[in-house]
Amino acid sequence: MVIKILLMILGLFALYQVIIRIFRKLFHFPAPAFMGQFLDSDFRRKLQPADKVIERSGIKRGMRVLEVGCGSGAFTTFAARVVGEEGKVYAVDIEPKMLKQLETKLNRPENQNIKNIKSIQSNAYKLPFENDFFDLAFMITVLQEIPDRHRALQEIKRVLRPSGVLAVTEFLPDPDYPLKSTTIEAVKRTGFALDEVIGNFWNYTVRFIKPSAIA
């Protein structure tokens, strides 16, 4: 009986993945604002612990960090606490309603001591920053939502300093989940060098480095 129930759950999950992936292939759009509460929930962080993702991404104290596709801020405050007062997190999202949810979150009593987050509405194709501005950029279940990924990665490369880090995290329940090899191929195609692959099939982070000299 237990085996039958498990097989049924696996079958429903597989069916969901097939249907949602077909839909996402036909229609590309960022996560809608009504998903903000789920994306920034304790349940999501139990499946994808924020401290582990931040550590895997290579975020450290004093860094100037770019988060592309911050959404409602599920990982933003964790990154801000790690970089500390000496660092700063620039949280970018295309959806103004998502950024409003982030601002609401920052106004909660437990987050009012965080003063090093700057939220910015922008798409990934034209980031409002100077060349070589960031030490590190990170994206969590975001890259595959961007229709022109090559263009977005080129722009992220522009704003990263030489030897700066790009960390891409993916998580299988996400309908846009790609295999590690897909992520690595897409990012390396834009001139990044592979640094490290961390995690497992279901939940992984791949770090890349912007070469010191770009041809």
Residue, then its C-alpha position, 0 to 999 in steps of 0.5 A: m500500500v505504501i509503495k502504491i502511494l509513493l508511486m502515485i505521488l511520483g507519477l503525479f509529480a512527473l505529470y506536473q513536470v511534463i505539463i508545466r515544462i511544456f507550458r513554460k516552453l511556450f510562454h516565458f515570463p518572470a514569477p508573478a507577484f502572487m507567488g511571492q509569499f510561497l517563494d519567501s516561505d519557511f517551507r521553501r527554505k526547508l527544501q532549499p536552505a538559505d544559509k547553504v545557498i549563500e555559502r555555496s554562492g561564495i558570498k562573503r563579508g565586505m562584498r558588493v553583491l548583485e542579486v538578479g531576480c530577487g523576487s520578494g527577497a527569499f534570500t536577499t536578507f540572508a546575503a545582506r547579513v553575510v556581507g555585513e555593514e562593510g558590504k552591500v546587496y543590490a537586489v534587482d527584479i523586473e517586477p515592481k510588485m515583487l520589490k514592494q514585497l521586499e520593501t515590506k519585508l525589510n520594514r518588519p521589526e526583525n529586519q529593520n537593522i538591515k541597512n545594506i540592501k538597495s532594491i532596483q527595478s530593472n531587467a537583466y538586459k540593461l543593468p544600471f551599473e558601471n562596468d566592473f562594479f560587483d564582486l559577485a552576482f548570484m541568481i537563484t532559479v532565475l536564469q531559465e526564466i530569462p528569454d535571452r539568457h545569452r544577452a543577460l549573462q553578457e550584461i552580468k559579465r559587464v558589471l562584474r569586476p575581473s575575477g568576479v564570481l557568478a553563482v547560479t543555483e537551480f532547484l528541481p521542483d522549479p518548472d524551469y529547472p535545467l540540468k547542470s550541463t545545460t547551465i554550465e554550457a550556457v554560462k561558459r558560452t558567454g566567456f565565463a570560466l567554470d569554478e565549482v559545481i556544488g550540490n546534487f541533481w535536485n539542488y545545485t549551485v554552479r560558480f563561474i569566474k569572469p576572466s581577468a582579461i576579456a578578449 
